[in-house]
Amino acid sequence: MASGNERVDDTLVNLSLNNHRNGKVFVSSKLIMTALEEAVKEFITKKLKYRVAGHFVESVIDKAIDNGVVALEGTYSLPMPKLNPTKELEDKSIVGVDGGAFSLKLHPMRIVIARTGIFCHSQRNGTQFDLRGVWRATFSVLRRNGNIEEQIRRKIREILVSIESTTIKEIATEYGRDIDAFIWDGPLYSKKFFQAMYSAIRVLTDRAIICIKVVKNAFSSRIAKWSGIVGLTDADLFSYYLPPGYRTAMFTYDDSIVRKIPSDMRPVFFYVKTRQMVILRYEFPIWILEEYGIEYVLRIIGTDLALGNGFSYVINRADKIARFSEEEKRYLSFKVFELLKKYGFETILTFNEKRWNKYMVV
């Protein structure tokens, strides 16, 4: 893109020479757009040697398959099934689990508060439970030094994985016989939080309960890294390749995480482009395909998307339950302030919170 940048600079200099006024140089938005159009045109015609579509994407998938990714289907692009949600979920119960958190940056401590929300869509006749509401809550007081923002971000992620995994295990233990599937936010496994994730999925596996994970903001490049295009993600690749309402083939892979778990727990993944133009990645253990088959899994996922208008219905409902409202944040903050003052802390806001009249970080 170097020549493109140079073109922008040269164009702005040349066009702005005639726009001096009182010793100052003025560049109109029209001139900037003209220069930008020229730079983009030059980049596309001289530098961009590929098209992210059709045969290009298939050649990238072929390279990924040659390097450890395994395709479980012979076609790389397939339509999602068209479903009647009421009919598909007849006599089924599907549970969505998601977490919400917020933090208080106070002197002399930082506090992270989190909870899980659960939502059950059940058409099971005779079911006597109503799983809907806040399931668990937890908090953590940060005492370490260093980059406060980064500490809080990591602690929120750590707490959410922990509390969501615990919630999954508790619900499965108590109500597992009446639940057909859990839909849960995030990747199936991750290196940092592997044990928490694996233990929850193992509990579901032991009870033959389907566990489907949804990754909304997919930054993985498990396939796209073989494209030769720096910075391209799988979601970028398939956003060009897939028509709305289509999915990729299902894949599995081999890496350091996979090698240390039983073969029936290996992760399967695929991407969906919803009719709302959203790219989602779905992951689940391979035993689910062996036990229930591809079509059954797709019917659950497709029904959840249909109910949620292109997003996961049960996760979105759980997310709304787990999210802290502004009223709850103010109440909890006030109670913490009261507690700190009771123990002698007159100044509890940090300098920047006082300066900007803000003490809550979402």
VENVEN-V960317 format. One line per field, one symbol per residue. ss: DSSP state (H for helix, E for strand, L for the rest). phi: phi as a letter, one per 20 degrees, with the letter a starting at -180 (. if undefined). burial: I if it has 16 or more other ideal C-beta (glycine too) atoms within 10 Angstrom, else O. Layout:
ss->???
phi->???
burial->???
//
This chain:
ss->LHHHHHHHHHHHHHHHLLLEELLEELLLHHHHHHHHHHHHHHHHHHLLLLLLLHHHHHHHHHHHHHLLLEELLLLLEEELLLLLHHHHLLLLEEEEEEEEEEEEEELLLEEEEEEEEEEEEELLLLLLLLLEEEEEEEEEEELLLLLHHHHHHHHHHHHHHHHHHHHHHHHHHHHHHHLLEEEEELLLLLLLLHHHHHHHHHHHHHLLLEEEEEELLLLLLLLHHHHLLLLLLHHHHHHHHLLLLEEELLEELLLLLHHHLLHHHLEEEEEEELLLLLEEEEEEELHHHHHHLHHHHHHHHHHHHHHLLLLLHHHHHHHHHHLLLHHHHHHHHHHHHHHHHHLLLLLLELHHHHHHLLLEEL
phi->.gfffffgfffffffefeceblndddcffffffffffffffffffddedccealffffffffffffcofdeecedeccfffecdgfffegmcccddcbdcbbcdecddbdcddbbddcbdecdefnfddceaqfebcbbbdedfepffffgffffffffffffffffgfffffecgfddebddceoffcbffdgffffffffffffdlefcddddededfcfdffeendfnfdgfggefeeefgndcefeccbcbffffdcgffdgfdbbdcdffemdecddcaffffffednffffffffffffffelncfffffffffffffffffffffffffggffffdnefddefgffffdlbcdde
burial->OOOIOOIIOOIIOOIIOOOOOOOOOOOOOOIOOOIOOOIOOIIOOOOOOOOIOOOIIOOIIOOIIOOOIOIOOOOIIIOIOOIOIOOIIOOIIIIIIIIIIIIIIIOOOIIIIIIIIIIIIIOIOOOOOOIIOOIIOIOIOIOOOOOIOOIIOOIIIIIIIIIIIIIIIIIIOOIIOIIIIIIIIIIIIOOOIOOIIIOIIIIIIOOOIIIIIIIOOIOIIIIIIIIOIOOIIIIIIIOOIIOOIIIIIIIIIOOOIOOOIOOOIIIIIIIIIIOOOOIIIIIIIIIIIOOIOIOOIIIIIIIIIIIIOIIIIIIIIIIOIIIIOOOOIOOIIOOIIOOIOOOOOOOIIOOOIOOOOOIOIO
//
